[in-house]
Amino acid sequence: MERDFSEGQRGRGGGYTTKSYLKALEEGFIEHYEPGTIFQQDNAKIHRSYVAQRWFERHGIHVMEWPPRSPDLNPIEPVWRMLKRKLYELYPNLLHCGTSEADWKLFRECISEAWDALDQNKIDSIIRSMPQRVSETRKAVSSNLWPKVVIYGRGSCDDKGPMASQIIAVEELRKQGLIEPEDVSLLFVLGEGKGGVGMFAANNVNLSWETVFVLAELEQVRFPSSDTLGPSAFHCGEIADGEGYNILAPKCTAVCSVRVAKDLPRIEQLIEKNNLPPRKRTS
């Protein structure tokens, strides 16, 4: 869908309006619509406008009733996440893309190529999962499984939902006395889809961060040394896991080794002290 650059639209780059929405439907949807099919959309203002409603009536398209506050189960939401990841995987330099007409043309071309590169099997799997997801949601709502805090509506699975869950998790850990106020800090920025302007701005406020890695601690350990063979040496040869360069992985694995020069039991003791039980023993 293209932005509406007509006079009066918000922002330097224009905005999405009912006009641009209906143009997208006429160019990319109407020819594929099968009579009798129910059309689903969310409650964005451009979708619910009087002009949009009359357009659907004129074309005989039945639009699904969508409550104003509903769990965001639309299968397109996880597909948007897939598209974003694929886009920045293929074209990381888009983070520095401008707003000129040439930049918009390049951006649209990259979006199209990223979409074509998506795994259709994964998209089909998401669609097939909908009946089960709806059933599980109904089951949770009718029982005590439904959480006390529910994030509704647009962006609940990829924007405000993750933000709220992080804030709630930190607050719960703080109330339980498991962390101190200075142990954790959260930084939320805007503009991910517009060149990462929020993150660039955050880089200019001279924030400092402390991240604790067990591997970094192991590199500081003084392992036993031999007069003949020299010091026992710690090596980390491979770190794996994670989904992308811009996504914090919940866990990762590392393949490490210690070239033992002396006192294997003492080396094992030092490793276990750092909560890393040895998997293989060599001497």
Secondary structure, DSSP 8 states (H G I E B T S, - for coil): ---B-STT-SSTT-B--HHHHHHHHHHHTGGG--TT-EE-----HHHHSHHHHHHHHHTT-EE----SS-----THHHHHHHHHHHHHHH-GGGGG--SSHHHHHHHHHHHHHHHHTS-HHHHHHHHHTHHHHHHHHHHHHTSTTS-SS---STTTTTTHHHHHHHHHHHHHHHHTTSS-TTT------S-GGGTSHHHHHHHTTT-------HHHHHHT----EETTTEE-EEEEEEEE--S-TTS--S--EEEEEEE--S-HHHHHHHHHHTT---S----
